[in-house]
Amino acid sequence: MVRGLADMGAEGILLAGAGRAILMQLADPAVGHGVAEHSTFTERPVNRLRGTLTYVYAIVYGTDEQVKEVRRRVNRAHAPVRRAPDETSAGYSAFDAHAQLWVVATLYDTAVTVFEKIYGPFDDGTADEMYRDYAKLGTALQLPEELWPADRAAFRRYWDERVQALRADDAAVRVGRGLLYPGSAALWYRAVMPFARFLTAGLLPDQLRRDFGLPWSPGHDRRFHLTMRGLAVFYPRLPRRIRHWFKDYCLAGLAADLGH
């Protein structure tokens, strides 16, 4: 059995949930408006995804030097992402602890959602360990430890309340649609996007699926569940070096940047 973030975090299948986590982050105005006004996400989606996952991999698997480096990179990128409240906006800051809580929450909930579809439900010990481990992704930045919900039950209450009220506004939809329907990305990226959109739509809550204009029907739903069952048979049988390839790739690039 895979145990904790230190075991599951390297699994490439978690990339299947990347679109879901990103769109849910964008639907929070404190995150979505910052991305819309300060990010080149839709112009360089692969670079942004690699940067985010390099941070995750370094926090979980990296050396002290690598952790220090990814924290420096993230804080440098976040520094200009701020706007004071005015008559048109409630304002935002990438250093806001509640915004960081939401980002980590989407990563955690998406990881659990995808992983359990492939490997089945966690036992309580594994689930608790993974939950505690995920807090480290935020507390390595500006998320105070006490802001992370105390246990999985508290997290579920927080999550359900947030998702129930979550709506993607025009800024979020504009960025999300640019990500889902790239016009100038590399050919390989555009080639995989129909399947990525399908997985993203299948993993999203109904309301956000509608907000981002992702078509869904009973037929889509049947194909999605068949796809996940097929992945549950196929993916765990892949060699570890393939399942963990992207983690190894990102950390190798980070090591090269540091001259190692």
C-alpha positions as CSV (number, residue, x, y, z in Angstrom):
1,M,0.0,0.0,0.0
2,V,1.3,3.5,-0.9
3,R,1.7,5.5,2.3
4,G,1.7,9.2,2.9
5,L,2.7,12.0,0.6
6,A,6.2,10.8,0.6
7,D,5.0,7.7,-1.3
8,M,2.1,9.0,-3.4
9,G,3.5,12.4,-4.3
10,A,5.8,11.0,-7.0
11,E,3.0,9.2,-8.8
12,G,2.5,10.6,-12.3
13,I,-1.2,9.7,-12.3
14,L,-1.7,12.7,-10.1
15,L,-1.1,14.8,-13.3
16,A,-4.6,13.7,-14.4
17,G,-6.0,16.0,-11.8
18,A,-3.9,19.0,-12.6
19,G,-6.6,20.7,-14.6
20,R,-9.2,20.2,-11.9
21,A,-6.9,21.7,-9.2
22,I,-6.0,24.7,-11.4
23,L,-9.6,25.5,-12.3
24,M,-10.7,25.2,-8.7
25,Q,-7.9,27.6,-7.7
26,L,-8.9,30.1,-10.4
27,A,-12.5,30.1,-9.2
28,D,-11.4,31.7,-5.9
29,P,-11.3,35.5,-6.8
30,A,-8.2,36.0,-4.6
31,V,-6.4,33.5,-6.8
32,G,-8.1,33.9,-10.1
33,H,-7.8,37.7,-10.3
34,G,-4.1,37.6,-9.4
35,V,-3.4,35.0,-12.1
36,A,-5.5,37.0,-14.7
37,E,-3.7,40.3,-14.0
38,H,-0.2,39.1,-13.3
39,S,0.5,35.7,-14.8
40,T,1.5,34.4,-18.3
41,F,-0.1,31.1,-17.4
42,T,-2.1,30.7,-20.6
43,E,1.0,31.6,-22.7
44,R,3.3,29.2,-20.9
45,P,1.1,26.5,-19.3
46,V,3.7,23.8,-19.3
47,N,6.4,26.0,-17.7
48,R,3.9,27.0,-15.0
49,L,2.9,23.4,-14.3
50,R,6.5,22.3,-14.1
51,G,7.3,25.2,-11.7
52,T,4.4,24.3,-9.4
53,L,5.3,20.6,-9.4
54,T,9.0,21.3,-8.9
55,Y,8.0,23.1,-5.7
56,V,5.8,20.2,-4.6
57,Y,8.5,17.6,-5.3
58,A,11.3,19.7,-3.7
59,I,9.3,20.2,-0.5
60,V,8.6,16.4,-0.3
61,Y,11.8,14.9,-1.7
62,G,14.4,17.7,-2.0
63,T,17.5,18.6,-0.1
64,D,17.5,21.6,2.3
65,E,19.2,23.6,-0.5
66,Q,16.5,22.6,-3.0
67,V,13.7,23.5,-0.6
68,K,15.3,26.9,0.1
69,E,15.6,27.5,-3.7
70,V,12.0,26.7,-4.6
71,R,10.7,28.8,-1.7
72,R,12.8,31.7,-3.0
73,R,11.4,31.2,-6.5
74,V,7.8,31.1,-5.3
75,N,8.1,34.1,-3.1
76,R,9.8,36.0,-5.9
77,A,7.0,35.1,-8.3
78,H,4.4,36.1,-5.7
79,A,5.9,39.4,-4.7
80,P,4.2,41.5,-7.5
81,V,0.9,39.7,-7.3
82,R,-1.1,42.1,-5.1
83,R,-3.8,44.7,-5.5
84,A,-5.3,47.0,-3.0
85,P,-9.1,46.9,-2.6
86,D,-11.0,49.5,-4.6
87,E,-14.6,50.0,-5.9
88,T,-14.2,47.3,-8.5
89,S,-12.2,44.7,-6.6
90,A,-11.9,43.2,-3.1
91,G,-8.1,43.2,-3.7
92,Y,-5.8,40.2,-3.4
93,S,-2.3,39.2,-2.4
94,A,-0.4,36.0,-3.3
95,F,1.0,36.1,0.3
96,D,-2.5,35.9,1.7
97,A,-2.7,32.9,4.0
98,H,-6.3,32.1,3.2
99,A,-5.5,32.1,-0.5
100,Q,-2.6,29.8,0.1
101,L,-4.8,27.5,2.2
102,W,-7.2,27.2,-0.7
103,V,-4.4,26.4,-3.2
104,V,-3.1,23.6,-0.9
105,A,-6.6,22.4,-0.3
106,T,-7.2,21.9,-4.0
107,L,-4.0,20.0,-4.4
108,Y,-4.8,17.8,-1.4
109,D,-8.4,17.1,-2.4
110,T,-7.5,16.5,-6.0
111,A,-4.7,14.1,-5.1
112,V,-7.1,12.1,-2.8
113,T,-9.8,12.1,-5.5
114,V,-7.5,10.8,-8.3
115,F,-5.5,8.4,-6.1
116,E,-8.5,6.7,-4.7
117,K,-10.0,6.2,-8.2
118,I,-6.8,4.3,-9.1
119,Y,-5.9,2.5,-5.9
120,G,-9.1,2.5,-3.9
121,P,-9.9,4.1,-0.6
122,F,-7.1,4.8,1.9
123,D,-7.1,3.1,5.3
124,D,-7.5,5.6,8.1
125,G,-3.8,5.6,9.1
126,T,-2.7,6.3,5.6
127,A,-5.4,9.0,5.1
128,D,-4.4,10.8,8.3
129,E,-0.7,10.6,7.4
130,M,-1.2,12.0,4.0
131,Y,-3.5,14.8,5.3
132,R,-0.8,15.9,7.8
133,D,1.9,15.7,5.1
134,Y,0.0,18.0,2.7
135,A,0.0,20.9,5.2
136,K,3.8,21.1,4.6
137,L,3.1,22.4,1.1
138,G,1.6,25.6,2.6
139,T,3.5,26.0,5.8
140,A,6.7,26.0,3.8
141,L,5.5,29.4,2.6
142,Q,3.2,31.7,4.5
143,L,0.4,29.4,5.7
144,P,0.3,29.3,9.5
145,E,0.1,25.7,10.8
146,E,-3.0,26.5,12.8
147,L,-4.9,27.6,9.7
148,W,-4.7,24.1,8.2
149,P,-7.9,22.4,9.4
150,A,-7.2,20.2,12.4
151,D,-8.2,16.9,10.9
152,R,-9.8,15.3,7.9
153,A,-13.3,15.9,9.3
154,A,-12.6,19.6,9.8
155,F,-11.1,19.8,6.3
156,R,-14.2,18.2,4.8
157,R,-16.4,20.8,6.5
158,Y,-14.1,23.6,5.2
159,W,-14.0,22.1,1.7
160,D,-17.8,21.5,1.3
161,E,-18.6,25.0,2.5
162,R,-16.1,26.5,0.0
163,V,-17.1,24.4,-2.9
164,Q,-20.8,25.1,-2.3
165,A,-20.3,28.8,-2.6
166,L,-17.6,28.7,-5.4
167,R,-18.4,30.3,-8.7
168,A,-16.0,31.1,-11.5
169,D,-16.3,34.8,-12.5
170,D,-15.4,36.2,-15.9
171,A,-11.7,36.6,-15.1
172,A,-11.4,33.0,-14.0
173,V,-13.3,31.7,-17.0
174,R,-11.1,33.7,-19.4
175,V,-7.9,32.2,-17.9
176,G,-9.4,28.8,-17.6
177,R,-10.6,28.7,-21.1
178,G,-7.2,29.9,-22.4
179,L,-5.6,27.0,-20.6
180,L,-8.2,24.4,-21.8
181,Y,-8.2,25.6,-25.4
182,P,-4.7,26.8,-26.1
183,G,-4.2,28.5,-29.4
184,S,-0.4,28.8,-29.6
185,A,1.0,26.1,-27.4
186,A,3.3,23.3,-28.6
187,L,1.6,20.8,-30.9
188,W,2.0,17.9,-28.5
189,Y,0.3,20.0,-25.8
190,R,-2.7,20.8,-28.0
191,A,-2.8,17.1,-29.0
192,V,-3.3,15.9,-25.4
193,M,-5.7,18.7,-24.4
194,P,-9.0,16.9,-25.6
195,F,-8.2,14.1,-23.2
196,A,-7.1,16.5,-20.5
197,R,-10.3,18.5,-20.8
198,F,-12.3,15.2,-20.6
199,L,-10.6,14.2,-17.3
200,T,-10.8,17.7,-15.9
201,A,-14.5,17.9,-16.6
202,G,-15.1,14.5,-15.1
203,L,-13.3,15.4,-11.9
204,L,-14.8,18.9,-11.4
205,P,-17.9,19.7,-9.3
206,D,-21.0,20.2,-11.5
207,Q,-21.2,23.9,-11.0
208,L,-17.7,24.6,-12.0
209,R,-18.0,22.3,-15.0
210,R,-20.9,24.6,-16.1
211,D,-19.1,27.8,-15.2
212,F,-16.1,26.9,-17.4
213,G,-18.3,25.7,-20.2
214,L,-17.2,22.1,-20.3
215,P,-19.8,19.9,-21.9
216,W,-21.1,16.9,-19.9
217,S,-23.8,14.3,-20.4
218,P,-24.7,10.8,-19.2
219,G,-22.6,9.5,-22.0
220,H,-19.6,11.5,-20.9
221,D,-20.1,10.3,-17.4
222,R,-20.1,6.6,-18.5
223,R,-17.0,7.0,-20.5
224,F,-15.3,8.8,-17.7
225,H,-15.9,6.0,-15.2
226,L,-14.8,3.4,-17.8
227,T,-11.7,5.4,-18.4
228,M,-10.9,5.6,-14.7
229,R,-11.5,1.9,-14.2
230,G,-9.2,1.2,-17.1
231,L,-6.5,3.4,-15.6
232,A,-6.9,1.6,-12.3
233,V,-6.0,-1.7,-14.0
234,F,-3.3,-0.3,-16.3
235,Y,-1.4,2.4,-14.3
236,P,-0.3,0.4,-11.2
237,R,1.3,-2.2,-13.4
238,L,3.7,0.4,-15.0
239,P,7.3,0.3,-13.9
240,R,8.2,2.7,-11.1
241,R,10.6,4.6,-13.3
242,I,7.8,5.5,-15.6
243,R,5.3,6.3,-12.9
244,H,7.8,8.6,-11.2
245,W,9.4,10.0,-14.4
246,F,8.1,13.5,-14.1
247,K,9.2,13.9,-10.4
248,D,12.7,12.7,-11.4
249,Y,12.7,15.1,-14.4
250,C,11.7,18.1,-12.3
251,L,14.2,17.4,-9.5
252,A,17.0,16.8,-12.0
253,G,16.3,20.1,-13.6
254,L,16.4,21.8,-10.2
255,A,19.7,20.1,-9.3
256,A,21.1,21.3,-12.6
257,D,20.0,24.9,-11.9
258,L,21.8,24.7,-8.6
259,G,25.0,23.4,-10.3
260,H,24.8,19.8,-9.0
